[in-house]
């Protein structure tokens, strides 16, 4: 039985794709020289106002 990486679509055996990812896609990603991020954040996420965030999500659910 063969599977595909959920990130890039590379085929492989199930034991070679833990969590559905191939080896290159499991590697931590860094920021390139051009400044574009390729995955892992370098700074911790900013603290959010959860009440405001949830209220915004509820408003989005009400939108037709």
URJOVEN-V632535 format. One record per backbone hydrogen bond with DSSP energy under -1.0 kcal/mol. NH is the residue of the N-H (numbers start at 0). CO is the residue of the C=O. If there is no record, write none. Layout:
# URJOVEN-V632535
nh->NH co->CO
nh->NH co->CO
This chain:
# URJOVEN-V632535
nh->2 co->11
nh->4 co->9
nh->5 co->19
nh->8 co->4
nh->11 co->2
nh->15 co->12
nh->16 co->13
nh->19 co->16
nh->20 co->17
nh->25 co->21
nh->31 co->35
nh->34 co->31
nh->49 co->47
nh->52 co->48
nh->53 co->49
nh->54 co->50
nh->55 co->51
nh->56 co->52
nh->57 co->53
nh->58 co->54
nh->59 co->55
nh->60 co->56
nh->61 co->57
nh->62 co->58
